Amino acid sequence: MIKAYWQSIKASKLYLFSFAFLVFLILLSLFAPLFPFSPTATHVNETWQAPSLSHWFGTDDLGRDYFIRVIYGGRVSLIVGFSAMLASTFIGSLVGIVSGYFGGWLDNLLMRLVEILSSIPWLVLVIVLSVFLRPGLTTIIIVIGCFSWMGISRLIRAETMAIKNRDFVRYSEFIGEKKSRIMIRHILPNILPILIVAATNAISNAIMTESALSFLGMGIQQPMSSWGSLLQNAQSSLQRAPYMAILPGIFVLLTIYSINNLSELFKSHLQREV
């Protein structure tokens, strides 16, 4: 399946662009500290400079190089996306497998919990948590990761309920295997492709959520920057320096598009296999 997936990527310019862009973005974020610029270094004599050879993305109101700020902002957004994805995927898959496999009162209890958490507006949740937690990278990962797993849990629960009635699971129960071993060894590998699709969608959703919250001033705080916080800071300078909003906006757009594009391709391959 992996070979066929890679062949599909190479056969389409759009998929190849999505793959190449994500690889380029990840490498750029990893090697950002090697650039000879600091994202927080100010130069008052170089403020509001337009994009040029010396400053590829121009400079901001404090004379900071905007290219390196966008790169470091992408680094933070990717960290949030991957970290929140790992948290939400782990919690969602755990709840979904346990709920779908055991059923009964435990299933009802966990699904009611899912419904309650799903009904809480994001903005209210962030405001409440900001009272107890200091706004920043850790807080935004906790908020997104620990309160965005509900959709994954429903999906994994449905898949688990279908798989637990198959012969190999029933045979494992018949010979007396532990339920934890059955869930890990037999059910989890069979829902892994679906879980991968859900995880990739979780990354793009986490990046979008972080960008939205930082844009509203409830996410990443200065001096650290993310694409959302850069968009928020650019509001006051749209007429003087429109590039300050356009550039991080393009990066957000292309990142979400590329992730969703490759996720849909994987999903289509998965459906063919089934």
N, C-alpha and C positions, 0 to 999 in steps of 0.2 A: 504493500500500500504506500509506503514511504517513497519508493522508486516511482510509482505512478503519479504521486503527488508532485514530486520534483519535476517530472516530465511535463506535467500540466503547467507548472510555473514557467518553465523555459519556453513552452509553446505559445504563451500569451505575453504580449508586451506590458499589459496592465499588471498582471500578476508578477512578472519579473521586476517591474518598476517598484511595486509594493515591497517585494522581498529585498531588493537592493537598497531601497530607502531605509527600511528598518535596520538592516545590517550597518549601513552608513551611520545612522543616528546612534545606534548602540556603541559603535566604535568611537564616534565623536565624543560621546558622553564619558566613555571609559578613559579616554586619553585627554580629556579636557584639562587636567592639571599640568600637562606638558606644554600648553600654550603659554607664551611669554607675557600674558596679560592677566590681571587680577579682576574678578568681577566686582570687587568693592573699591578698587583704587580710583580716586577722584582726581580730576585735572580741570580746575576751574577755568583755565585758559583754552579749553577744548570743548566747551559745552555746545550742544545742539549742532554738531557737525553732521552734514549729510553723508550717506554712504560714499566711501572713497577707497583708494588702494591702501591707505594707512589704517582706516577703520571701515571694514567691509560692510558693516551694518550701521555705520554712523556712531554717534555718541548721544548720551542722554543729558538731562538737565544738570548733572554733576560732572559731566565730562567722562563718564565711565564708558568703556568700550562696549557697545551694545551687542556685538557678535558673541563675545565671551559670556555676556549675561544671558543671552538666549540659549547658548550651549549649556551653561550651568543650570538654567531654568529647565531645559529639557532633561538634564540629569536628575533633577529633583522630581519632575513629573513622572519619569520612568521608574524611579525608585518607589514613588507612591503607587504607581500602577502595578508593578510586580509584587510589592509587599502586600498591598491590599488584596490583590488577586490570590496570593498564597493563603492569606488569612480567611478570606471569604470562601475559597474553594475547599479548604480543609474543614471549616465549620459546616458549610453547606453539604459536602459529601458525607460527613460523619452523621449529621442529623438525617439526611435523606436515606442513607443505607440502613441506619438503625430503625427509623420510622417505617420504611418500606418492608424490611425483613420481619420485624416483630409484629407489626400491626397492632390491632386491639386498642387498649386504653393508652398505651405508650404512643401509638401513632396519632390518636386523637389529641393527646396532650401536646405533642410536638407541633402538630399542624395548627393548633389554636395559638401556640406561641408564635409561629410563623405569621399567622394572620394579624396578630396584635402588633408585631414589629413592623409588618408591611404597611400598617395603617398610620404609623407615626410619620408626620411630614419631616423631610430632611432638615429644613431650616430650623424647626423647633428643636430637633434633636441636637443639632450643632450648637445652638444657643445655650441649651441646658448643659451640654458637656463642657462648653467653654467656661462655665462657672467653676467647674471642678478641675479642669485641665488647662494648662497654658497653651494658647494657640501656637501651632508650629507643625513641624514635619511629623513627629511622633503622634500628636493628637489627630492629625488628618488621616494618618494610616489606620489608627484605631477606629475612628469614626466610620471610614469607608469600609475597612476590612471586616469589622465586627457587626456591621449593620447593613450589609449588602449581599448576604449569603442566602436570603430567603428564596429567591428565584432558582438558585442552583439546587437548593434542598428539595424543592418541588419536582424539578426535573429528574434528579437522582432517585427520589422516592418512586416515581413512576417507573423508571427503568428497573429498579430493584424489585418492585412488585411483579414485574414481568419475568425477571430472571429466576426468582426464587422458586417458581413453579416448574422449572425445567428439570429434566431427569437427573442430570449430574449433581444438582443441588439436593434433590430429594434422596439420592443415593448416599450422598455425604452425610445427611441427617440420619439415614437408616443405619449406617455403620458406626454412628456415635461420635462423629467429629464435633469438636467444640464449635459453638455458634460464632464466636469471634474468628476462629480459623476459617470457617465457611465464608464469612463476609469478606475477609481479607484475601483469601486464596482463590475463591471461586466467583464471588460477585464483583469485587472491585476490578479485576482484570477485564471483565466483560462490559463494564460501564466506562472503562477508561477512555475510549474514543469520544463518547458523549461528554465526558468530563473535560477533555482537552478543548473541545469546542466551547463549552461553557466558560472555561478558564480564560481563553483568548478574548471572549466577549467581555469578561470581567475586567481585563486589563484596560480595554478601551473605555469601558464605563467608568472605571476608577480615575483615569486621566481626565475624562470629561467632567466628572464630579469635582475633582480637585481644582480644575481650572475654573469651574463655576464658583466654588466656595472661595477660592483665592481672589477671584474677580470681585466678589462681594465683600472682601476684606476679612473673611472668617477662616482663611486657610494659612498658607505660608506667609510668614511675616518677615519684614526687613531685618537685617540686610540680606537674608537668603531670598532667592528669587525662584519663581516657577513661571511657566507660561501664563498661568492665570493671573498671578500677581503682576507680571509685566503688562498684561492687558489692562489690569486695573489702574496701574500707574500711568498708562498712556492716555487715559481718558482726558486729562487736562491739557494734553499737547497734541490733539488730533490735527488741528489746523497748522501748527508750527512744524510738527514732525510726525506725519502720518505713518512713516515707516515703523515707528515704535509700536503701533498696534497691528500693522499689516504683517510684519515678519513673524512674531510669535503666533499670530492667528493662523498663518499659512502652515507653520510647523504643527500646530494642534490639528488642523484639518487633514494634512497629509498623513500624520501618524494614525489618527483614528480611521481614516480611509484605508490605509495599508493593512492595519490589523484586521479590520472587518472584512476586507477583500480576501485575505489569506484564510481567515476563519470560514468564510462562506465556501471557498474552494475545498477546504478540508471537509466541511459538512457535506458537500455534494459527493465527494469521494466516499465518505462514510455511508451515505444512502445507497450508492451503487453496490458497495460491499454487502449491505444488508439485503 
